[in-house]
Amino acid sequence: MEKGGKFLKERIGVISAILENPKGSQYEFNKIVSEYKRIIKGRMGIPFDEEDISVISITVVGTLDEINSLTGKLGNLHECIVKTSISKKELDI
């Protein structure tokens, strides 16, 4: 990706999210994720219905700004805990 004549390096990341009230936050969570579909390469969700919790893992490939933007928006959701791991290796895409 190029920005202002400079090539930005992309990285692989994994965003993990725990929704402690899926019924209350799932719509907004999915809305935010759909805004970043260009960088999302895979998604896995595991519902824990008895505990009223959902665990979601999203694999992304994007710039640090893109990954951090997505993580920040998800982390601002009520009852949503988010952590991100990002590779140190930069990709030449």
N, C-alpha and C positions, 0 to 999 in steps of 0.2 A: 504494500500500500504506500502511496506517495502523498506527502503533505508538504506544501510549500517548497517543493524541489528536493525534499529529503525523503529517503525511504525509511519507513517505520518498520521496525522488526516486530514480528508476531511471536507469541508464545502459546504453549499449551497450558491450559489450566483446568482445575476441577473445582466447581462451586458446590458445596454441600449446604443443604438447608433443612431445617427442622421446623415444620409448621405445627405449633402447639394448639392451634384452633383452625384446622383445615377448612371447615365450613365457612369460617369468617374471613379467611385471607386467601383462599385458593383462587378466587376469581381475579383479584388484583395481582396475585403472584403470576398467574398465567398470562395476564395482560402485559406485564412488564417483560416476561420472558419472550413473548412473541415479538416485542420490539427489537430484540437482539437475535432474531433467528439466523441472521447472516453469520454470526460467529459460533452458533451452537452446533456441535457435531453429534451429540448424543445426550439422552436424558433417561433417567431411571427413577421411578417413584415407587416407594413401598408404603402402603397404608397400614397403620396400626389402629384398626377401627375400635378395638376395645379400650385403648388408651386415648383415643381421639387425637392422634398425632400422625403426621405424614413425614417421611424422610425422602428427600429428593437429592439426586446427584446429577449435575449438569457438566458435561465436558465441553470446553470451549477452545477455540483457536482465534486469537485476536491480539490487538495491541494491549499494552498495560492499561492505557486509558479506557479502552472499550471494556475490558474485563473488570476493572475497578468501578466503572460506571454502573455496570449491571449489578455487581456485588453490593454497591452502595444503595441502589434503589431497592433491592430485595431486603437488605438489612434494615431499611427504614419502615418496613411493614410491621404492623402490630403483631406480636406473638410469632415472629419469624426470626430464628437464629441462623446466621449465615457465617460460614468460614470458607476461605478460598486458598488453594494451593496453586502456585504458578511455577512452571519450570524455569530454571535459570538459563537454559539453552534457548537462544534466539533462533527463529526459523527464517530461512530465506525463501519466502513465498512470492 
